Amino acid sequence: MIIVTGAAGFIGSCLVQKLNEEGYTDLVLVDDFSDAEQNKNAELVDRELFPGWLEENHKTVQFVFHIGARTDTAEFDRALLWKLNTDYTKELWSICITYGLPLVYASSAATYGLGEFGYDDDHALIPKLKPLNPYGESKNEFDKWAISQEKQPYFWAGLKFFNVYGPNEYHKGRMASVILHTYKQIRKTGEMKLFRSHNPEFKDGEQMRDFVYVKDVVNVLFFLMNHRKNSGIYNLGSGKARTFYDLAASTFRALGQEPRISYIDTPADIRDTYQYFTEANMQKIRSIGYDLPFHSLEEGIHDYVNSYLISQRYW
């Protein structure tokens, strides 16, 4: 069996779909399933019960994808973040060592903070990083812990997800991608309001992020499941920073419309911890043999809008 934690979430649900499409249907899905219906291709396990379940059923498990996490960058309850993002992952790590299970877990580009040390996934840089919020801190704390351990799973990988977008993120509310927010605003008002820049080095709309399509993310996850060597922490972005203006304009064009974009102040509660530039150095994952191309921003948005958003179809 293949384990996917966070299976009711955005990336986790897309990974489940990818595995199903590749012929893997013996899956164990882990999350809070209080409102979920039974998936005929999978066993559902509550996240609180999963460590015990894994101890009891390890002989039937082939691979563990730990995608589940508390991902709200505006969450300031450190105790909650450490419990769900750091301590829980340590518990799974230990179980995977004991029973010889491979583990891939979700880290985050939020660990890079302002990018003072760049965006290279070099293990030597990880202890120096200065995340801008407790969420990023919780992820970086586990990364630091993992690379310092003498005992490690025989294969493991931590993936620093950059700005992932695509189908199945509809439930994320404020934390959904700007593409989804743009699509909704265009449908409602015919225009899009982006955050104004509060950094004199960036003009309004020229804040830059590494936006990566979720289909590319799950392709990398699938590759690692089959590769199972070269353990370590890896960036997972497109490798190309693009502006929020480009993103919004591409969404308009995917709908066959000319861009109508204006600007509003960045909310005060995230203004001081706002990243103005991120760009993943993707050489490391390429160096171990991953050779599939990544969608350009325009290609990814066109597919997302026309194949999913217009019909609100899940992948």
Summary of the structure (lengths in Angstrom):
residues: 315
radius of gyration: 19.2
end to end distance: 21.7
largest distance: 56.9
contacts: 1031
relative contact order: 0.14
helix: 43%
strand: 18%
